[in-house]
Amino acid sequence: MSSIISIKNLNKTYDSGFQALKNINLDIKRGEIFALLGPNGAGKTTLIGSICGIVNPTSGQIIADGHDIQKFFRQAREKIGLVPQELTTEAFESVKATVTFSRGLFGKPDNPAYIESLLKQLSLWDKKNSRMMALSGGMKRRVMIAKALSHEPSILFLDEPTAGVDVELRRDMWEMVRQLRDQGATIILTTHYIEEAEEMADRIGVINKGEIILVEEKEQLMRQLGKRQLTLHLQTPIAAIPNELSHLPLSLNNHGQELTYTFDTQSEHTGIAELLKQLSRHGIDFKDLNSTQNSLEDIFVNLVRSNT
């Protein structure tokens, strides 16, 4: 799959001397949903601003759908739609007028049929004559997406798209984003909701302290870094793990009533059979067991901690 965004050796240092981006190299594939994760202050907003032409990089190159963002800003920017985290709209304008005006800002000719189709797709058509000030937060978020798509971009940035949105509407928006991807758009989203990335993304990038520390297919990431835990609910609580078992990745929990064994799902030998033999040898019996897989949130937290 070809790249629609290509970033080479991107750096950004502000006048204060703070280096927000450090030698970023990143390729985003055409037609994928790419989730950019990182703690507050990691550089997500600066990176998006640089790609969208809002922030001037100190050095490096950004190609957006074949156009250098610095040399051919207008052509590159026409390919990009941006949905910012802040809800900034003209309060007294109608929904339809707001979206139509956004299309005109990019020099696109009137296309009422496209605007109608877009508003219907986003469940906004029945609100087309409503003033922005009368809409709920969720509906305003949908209008922001419509504005970003009004000039028919091939790349859509969603900065915290479901911030402040209730769970039901969040899932509706996830489905809408998938539909946009299926129609050929490339989606790049930043989010604090780890489950959002786990639910939607094809690939995941993690940025911390201005550096990209990982880019991986979501499924591959889960396989490579995900750990599985086996929890054994003991027949009789124990005070401590026997010394002979101290070399194993075991932890004692719930006031000595549970033993948790962590193992690598990719390892040829999980060690579970040997663990059970050792427990039986020491007279430690269990009445039930269950296993759980590390979530993307666990993986993300561990990655950021190891990079600190």
Secondary structure by P-SEA (a helix, b strand, c coil): ccccbbbcbbbbbcccccccccbbbbbbccccbbbbbbcccccaaaaaaaaaccccccbbbbbcccccccccaaaaaaabbbbcccccccccccaaaaaaaaaaaacccccaaaaaaaaaaaccccccccccccccaaaaaaaaaaaaacccccbbbbccccccccaaaaaaaaaaaaaaaaabbbbbbbcccaaaaaacccbbbbbccccccccccaaaaaaacbbbbbbbbccccccccccccccccccccccccbbbbbbbccccccaaaaaaaaaaaacccccccccccccaaaaaaaaaaaac
